Amino acid sequence: MTLAPRLDLRQSQSLVMTPQLQQAIKLLALSNLEIEAFVAGELEKNPLLEAGGTDDFAPPADGVDRAAEQHDLRAETGDADQLIGQGLGAADSPLDVDYGAETFIDDGPGDRMAGAIGSGGGMDMLSGGSGEAPDFDSFANPEQGLQEHLMDQARSALSGMDLMIAAQLIGQIDEAGYLEANLLETAHGMGVPLYRIEQVLGVIHGFDPTGVGARSLSECLALQAKEADRYDPCMAKLLANLDLLARGALPQLRRICGVDEEDMADMIRELRGYDPKPGLRFSSESAAPVTPDLFVRPTREGWAIEVNSATLPRVLINRTYYVELASGPQDRTSKAWLADCLASANWLVKALDQRQKTIVKVASEIVRQQEDFFRKGVEHLKPLTLKAVADAIQMHESTVSRVTSNKYLSCPRGLYELKYFFTSGVAAAGGEGAVSAEAVKSHIKALIAAETADAILSDDTLVDLLRAKGMDIARRTVAKYREAMGIGSSVQRRRQKALRGQAA
């Protein structure tokens, strides 16, 4: 075999994803609010893009295919860019349709939300149509935080080096009000005696809210007991053995504290009135509301599925500006840049439209397969997999996974993430069909909620009750579902009910 250079011709196939295709796939996994941020960045980079109004893409109510109509018109009169360049832009009638007229549907949830935001009557809609102005105090800056509240008190009670020590300690108090600092390390770091650190901490313990600056739950509750003048030797022993109280070992606690059942019940009732996390009342963090991406509502024909147009960004291509730039003097680089801008703008409009259609298609199939849930409740939720939806709509499983990520659906039963409808199944007792894991959890929760203190249901009893309802489930599965919902075992629930009965 000789070694020599030669030329070979080979034929092969490969799948190559263009950057635009990769970006289109990423758009599927984004929520409407994330899409809005993405589009805002594209508007800054591309001069041919501009933000559209709330009614720019309203669907026609007459069933006419506007895209086909526009294509036929262009075939007769020429492309829109050519018309604009010739001063005949008025001939492109679809661009001048009155989208605010009654020709288009404007009665869906998304239209009402978009109207409240974009129309002049939005203030009335926000106030419920009563004509009263909204409460602007709810939009004000958050209230004073815990550390600022403590520092205001420290400035009034301390000065000099003590104030510096207080600032150092307050800076290491977490949002729940507990001190995370090591006093000995703080003393070495600041070059002061340990007793002085402890003195300043004692002053902080007297600040509002009571219990702030504690280093443990026991110390936090002890500070509140002292403030209420309830810190006696029996209460001190109870606070020193909170682990026994958590386990429900009441006889052992009574022996340690030297009290009878009545006194123990009174002490437990007192503890229930204390705040284990006193700093949280000054928390300035507010839970961010979840904005639905889809609306589902019942109609006479079935279910109507609508994309939330209030949060869905709309972009238009400024073809007038493109014609002006294209007709002006420009070199090869400018022409290439302008062509890239136009191609990018066209791709973005098509990608957003395709994304919207894909989301509606996937959501429609989910609603179709889980119709019993929307009509009857979570007990009728069926087992569903991504592959089942993908096969039904002839899409890839990964596409369905991306579409259902970070998307929320609003229906008469509440707000749900699209991933919520995909659950594993539990075999039915009759051997036919299956029951969703969420439905089983709902039944377990309802059974435990209905149990009484003298009839606590064990996991074996729950298995028998569920099988009577047609759910063939193992005991370990019941225990797994129960623990996933944060529900204790039968022994723990019996002790908790006993504690509630004594504290009542």
Buried (B, 14 or more C-beta within 10 A) or exposed (E): EEEEEEEEEEEEEEEEEEEBEEBBBEBBBBBBBEBEEBBEEBBEEBBBBBEBEBBEBBEBEEEEEEEEBBEEBBEEBBEBBEBBBEEEBEBBEEBEBEBEEEBBEBEBBBBBBBBBBBBEEBEBBBEEEEEEEEEEEEEEEEEEBBBEBBBEBBEEBBEEEBBBBBBBBBEBBEBBBBBEBEBEEBBEEBEBEEEBBEEBBEBBBBBEBBBBBBBEBBBBBBBBBBBEEBBEEBBBBBBEBBEBBEEBBBEEBBEBBEBEEEEBBBBBEBBEEBBBBBBBEBBEEEEEEEBBBBBBBEEEEEBEBBBBBBBBBBBBBBBEBBBEBBEEEEEEEEEEEBEEBBEBBEBBBEBBEEBBEBBBBBBBBBBEBBBEBBEEEBBBBBBBBBEBBBEBBEBEBEBBBBBBBBBBBBBEBEEBBBBBBBBEBBBBBEEEEBBBBBBBBBBBBEBBEEBEEEEBBBBEBBBEBBEEBEBBBEEEBBBEBBEEEEBEBBEBBBBBBEBEEBBE
